[in-house]
């Protein structure tokens, strides 16, 4: 099966202001997972907000079933990988392809797919 978008985040300056704005605009509901992260609880495509923004583009996480194998494959194909990060929602890794384009991989934890 081809890999598809599994999660995305929007980087914002202030999480509480973002929750107020997007909650009123789109009806999104939120759960604070960490002091720097809000998870949107009522969307079909899983998403969240991270502090440290703003950014002009969302950070897209591609859903993989085996992140260790996917990270190794990125390296084999001439890309670079960052550190594997573990969270309640699963394991993630920021990468660049062989041309320097940024992408992120995500292996969801049980209950987050």
N, C-alpha and C positions, 0 to 999 in steps of 0.2 A: 504494500500500500504506500502511495506517495506521502511524504511528510507534508503536513498542513500547519497553518497558524494555530497555535495552542493557547497563547496568552499574549497580552500586550499591556504596556504601562505608559502612562502619560507623566512626564516630569513637570512638576509645578513648584512654585515658590512656597506656598502655604497650603498644607493639606486641608485644614479646616475651611478655609475660604473656597478651595476647590470643591469640597464636599457640598458646601452650601450652594455654590453656583451650579454645578452639574446635577446635583440632586433636584434643584428647582427647575432646571432646564429639561432634563431627560427623565426624571423620576428615579434616578439611581439611588440605591441604598448601600451603605458602607459598613465595613467592619475593620477596626484598626488592628492590624496584625503586628505592628512594630511602630516605634515613634517616628519612623521615616517612611511608613508605608500604609496605605489604605486599600483594602480589597473591595471591589464592587461586587455585591452579593446577588444581584438580580438581573444579570445579563446572560445571553446565550453564549457568547464568546467570552471566556473568563478574562478579566482585566483588573487593573488597579492603578493607583497613583503613587508616585514616589516623590519625595522632596528633593530639592536640589536644582529645580528648573528655573525658568521655563525652557522648553525645547520646542523646536519647530516641527518635530516629527515624533510619533510614538516609537517606543522601543518594542519591536516585534520578537516574540519568542516562538520558535518553531518546535512543535511537539514531536519528540523522539521517544521511542520505547526503551532505548539503551543509550544513555548519554555518554557513558564511557566509550562505547564503540563509535558513536557519532563524533566525539572529540578527537579520537584517534584518526578517524577518516578525514576530518578537516586538516589535520597535520599531514597526513599522507598525500593529500591533494594540493599541498603547498600553502595552506592557510595557517593562521596563528590562533592560538586559544589563550584565554585568560584562565583565572583560577576557577575551579569548580566550586560553586556555592550551594550550601544546603539550607533549606528553609522548610517551614510547615507545609508549603505547597509543593515541594519537590526539590529537584536539583537543577541548577541552571549554570550556564557558562556563556560568557561573551566571547565572540570570535570575530575574526576578519577572514574574508575569502582570499584567494591568491592575488586579487587586485586591490585589496585594502578596504573593501566594502564591509561595513559592520553588520553583524547578525548575532542573534542569541539563540541558544538551544535550551529546551526545558523538558525534563522528564518529570511528569506530575507524580506527586505522592498519591497513595490510594485515597479516593474520594475527591480528587481535584481534577480528574480528566474530563 
